[in-house]
C-alpha cells in the first residue's frame, strides 16, 4: 500500500504542478516552439498508452505525469491511466518481494526481469501496431 500511495502522490504532484505552470515550464524545458508542438501532438495521440507502458523506460514514469499536465490531458483520464500502470506494478513487485528472502532472492529477481520484459514487449508491439495504421490527414 505504501508503494501505491507514494507512486500515486508522485504522479498527482507531477500532473498538478505541471498543469498549473504548464506554459512557463514547457517554454523553460523546450525553447523551440516546433518540438513543443510535436511533443503535445504525440502525447495527445498516444499519451494514455505511453503512461500505461511508462514503467518499461527509465525516467519516463517520473516524466509522464508532467507531460500529461503540460499537455492538458483530462484529469480523470490521467488518473485512470496512472492507476492502471501503477497499481498492478506495485502489487506484483510487493508480492515478489514478500516471497523472496536474503537466502532466496530469485522470486524478486525473476519478477523484475519478467515485468521489464513484458513491458518492453508491450511497448514494441504497440509501436509496431502504430506503424501499420494508415495515417489520416485532417483538413
N, C-alpha and C positions, 0 to 999 in steps of 0.2 A: 504494500500500500504506500510505503514511503517513496518508492521509486516512481510509482504512478503519480503521486501527489507532486513530487519535485519536478518531474518532466512536464506535467500539466501546467504548473505555475510558471515554469521557464517559458513554455510555449505561449501561454496567455500574456506574460510580461512582454515578450518579444513582439507579439502581434499588437498589443495595445500601445506600446511605446512607439513602434514604427508607424502605426496608423495615425497616432497623434502628431508626430513630427515628420510625416512622410515626405513632403516636398523638400524641406531643408535637409533632411537626412539623405534622401536619394540624390539630390544635387551635390551633396558633400561626397558621397561614396562614388558616384559615377558622374563625372563632369560633363561628358559629351552627351547631348540630347538623343542622338541616334541609338547608342547602346541602351540608354534608359528606356526608350520606346520599345526596343526589341525585347528587353527583359520583361517589361509589362505585358507585351503581347504573348510571349512564351508562357509566362506564369498564368495569364488569364486563360489560355488554351489548355495547359497541362498541369496547372497548379495542384489540383486535387490529387492526381496520380503522383506528382512529384513529392507531395507530403507523405503519401502512403508508403513510398519506397525510399524515403529520405534516410532511413537508418542504414541503407546499403553504402552510403557515401560519407566519408569523414567530413565533419564540419556542417554538412547540409542539414542535419536535424536542428542545429542551432540557428542556421540562416533562414530556413524555410518559413518559420513564423514571422520573421521580419519582412520577408518578401511578400507574404500574404497581407500584412498590414500596409505595406507601402503600395501594393497594387490594389488595395481596397477589396480583397475577397470578402464576401459576406461573412460576418462573424459566425453564424450557425454552421455554415459550410466548412469554415476553418475548424471549428470545434469538432465536427463530425470526422473530418479527415485526420485531425490530430489524435483524436481518441482511437480511431481505427488503426492508426500507426503506433501509438504509444502503449495502449493497454495490453494488447496481446504480446507485444515485445517484452514488456516489463514482467508480465505473468510467466511467460516461458523462461525468461532469464532467471527470475526468482526461484521458480521450481527447480531448474537445473542446479542452481546454487544450493538449494536446500537438500538435494540428494547427493551432493558432492561433499568431499571432505579433503583434508590435507593429505590423507593416505590415498584417497581415490578422487583426484580432481577431474577425471575423464568425463563424467556426465556434463560438467560445465564447459569443458573444452570442446567436446563433440557438439554441444548445443550452440556454442558461439560460432563454430565453423559452419554448422548446418544453417543457422539463421542468416549468416552473411551470404552463404552460397545461394540460399533460396531468394533472398532479396536481390542479389546481383542477377540471378536468372530471371526474376520477375522484371527487373529494370531492362535487361537485354531484350526479353520477349516483347515488352511494351514498346521499346524503341523500334524494334523490327516491325511490329504491327503498325506503328505510326508512319513508317516509311512506305508501307504498302497502301495506305489510304490515299485516295485521289485528293489532290489539292483543290479546294474550292476557292474561287475568287469572287468576292462580293463587289458590286459596283456602287 
